[in-house]
């Protein structure tokens, strides 16, 4: 069990970020501990997705620091941050962002292939993961041949294939009905817990946030208050 006295796995300290003249973050700070599910909540335009993108090293803050395992992402060269996103970080987005020309099996294997894993090995690992997640019957389908809920469950598998330490999920159920949303969240949280991966979950839906261990609320670009689930 992680205690607040332990060093965080991932930490944002006083982040500021503006897009043109529009401020997105105005001093946001947050920590993510090993194996926890953190829900980042807030109204549309509050800065919660920008906070996620900064934590993931996709966006550089204008000021402040993001540290992963004590290393400052802002001091890393782009190649090193990109490598982290291929190995230690996994991603699930609102619309899945699966490659439509590839089968679900090939989509799940893709992160391994991008890391240089031989095709045969990548396909074998992807097959094993889909089977473990009870998604094997979808392996040969393409995104256009399946429902949105099925596609999102495959997107979760793709996020898990590299054995990431942190999974970033940006409104992962936003395009789904409530039943499919529940299926996706159960799969995401249960498999992340099994692998001891942390999850940073951006959502505006309290039902989705209820799957988290802890919640932070972003308003006007800053973390305004913290709730600890009992």
Secondary structure, DSSP 8 states (H G I E B T S, - for coil): ---TTS--SEEEEEEEEEETTEEEEEEEEEEE-TT-EEEEE--TTSSHHHHHHHHTTSS--SEEEEEETTEEGGGS-HHHHHHHHHHTEEEE-TT----TTSBHHHHHHHHHHHTT--HHHHHHHHHHHHHHTT-GGGTT-BGGGS-HHHHHHHHHHHHHTT--SEEEEESTTTTS-HHHHHHHHHHHHHHHHHHT-EEEEE-S-HHHHTTSSEEEEEETTEEEEEEE--
